Amino acid sequence: MNVVSHLDNGRRLGRRASFVLLVCANVLMMANASAPSPIYPLYRERWGYSVTMLTVIFAVYVAGLLGALLTVGSLSDHLGRRPVLVAALLVAAASTAIFWTADGVGALEVARVVQGLATGTATGALAAGLVDFAPEKRPQLGPTMTAVGTSAGLAIGAGVVGLLVQVSTHPDAYVFPFLTMAFVSLAVVVLAIPERHTRRIGGLASLRPRVRVPGEARPEFLASVPSIVAGWSVTGLFLALAPSLVTTVLHVGFGAAGGLSIAVLFLANSAGSGWALRHPPRVATSLGAACLTVGSAGLAAALLLTSVVVFVIGSVVAGLGVGLTFTGTLRVISAATSAKARSEVFSAAYVVSYTALSVPALAAGLLARWWGLEATAYLYIGFVTVLSVIAAVHAGRAQAHRRTHDGRPATSAAGSRRHARHARNPC
């Protein structure tokens, strides 16, 4: 691996090493985000809080994340990727240290807010950095590894911690010390990546809370919103409520089941992201929306039949849909955005994503107080199904419009490549 490039009078990592390092940082950040979810039932036993409080704890994480996205989400476009990423990793280490010493619900809420701030600070810089350092001959790997790393990290965090829950009543005593040291170590290594993005003025002005998508990317961005909302709403269902649904509705007594159910969704998510590479971005989005529709129906059927097998199948199909839609939309947005605004546009995409992740989950937690968890789950899944159908119809129309506009079948691989050369679409 070539590490001989020099920058800023110091020894820096090469392009390939920097890309791999940022993939690892993305995976670790997302693993940290899902790690607390399997422990929530143990926290409930330890401190006696309700399902509603569980979703509040989940929602404050997203509140911190959105706060960071709205303020420092585009800061790496001004200061550079490296300083923003180092700061984000150190804040993440602070959040895991708070989890490590938590002694009640209040400490969990503080830890989740700080964790959200770290994730929101890193999100735009990581996504933009992965595009910056992507191989020159395979630029599509930037947005693809953003999506794959996100889903893989969420799967690893939930799966590993879920297994620890099965063998220990205090998995937090092992998980969070490890994550704290990992984040500090990674922050030190990130100091060695070069800056490929030129600093520019306006850093302080960029801290003003706003969501902005430049005109060049706005049509593609708005067209991607239905698919983003549908996919991330499914993600919110699993991160906030899946462990409780598995134990109380499906009556699974295996302690690791809650975390493993989340891992199944995100492993399928990763597979869907890889599958998306075999198709033009709009075709991947259409396939993903269809999978989301079928998968959501499967989840509802699983709860109705009290069937673990159907729940797993529904989770896999829905996860494929999330991966396909998210990767497809990121590729479309990336192709339509110039380098100087890339972090800003990715941050705006994540604002939409995390709003869809948190708001339905929080509403479900509040409704569960009156309607019960099972009835609320049916309503939530119905909501996701409707969104998925809308996304499928919207993506199908966009694909048909593309075929009409280009005068050639959009599903043709050769045609897609010819169009890519003319439209500057790297996918």
Secondary structure, DSSP 8 states (H G I E B T S, - for coil): -----EETTEE---HHHHHHHHHHHHHHHHHHHHTTGGGHHHHHHHH---HHHHHHHHHHHHHHHHHHHHHHTTTHHHH-HHHHHHHHHHHHHHHHHHHHT--SHHHHHHHHHHHHHHHHHHHHHHHHHHHHTS-TT-TTHHHHHHHHHHHHHHHHHHHHHHHHHHH-S-THHHHHHHHHHHHHHHHHHHTTS---S---S-TTGGGS------TTTHHHHHHHHHHHHHHHHHHHHHHHHHHHHHHHTS----TTHHHHHHHHHHHHHHHHHHHHTTS-HHHHHHHHHHHHHHHHHHHHHHHHHT-HHHHHHHHHHHHHHHHHHHHHHHHHHHHTS-GGGHHHHHHHHHHHHHHHHHHHHHHHHHHHHHH-HHHHHHHHHHHHHHHHHHHHHHHHHHHHHHHHHHTS-TT-HHHHHHHHHHHT---
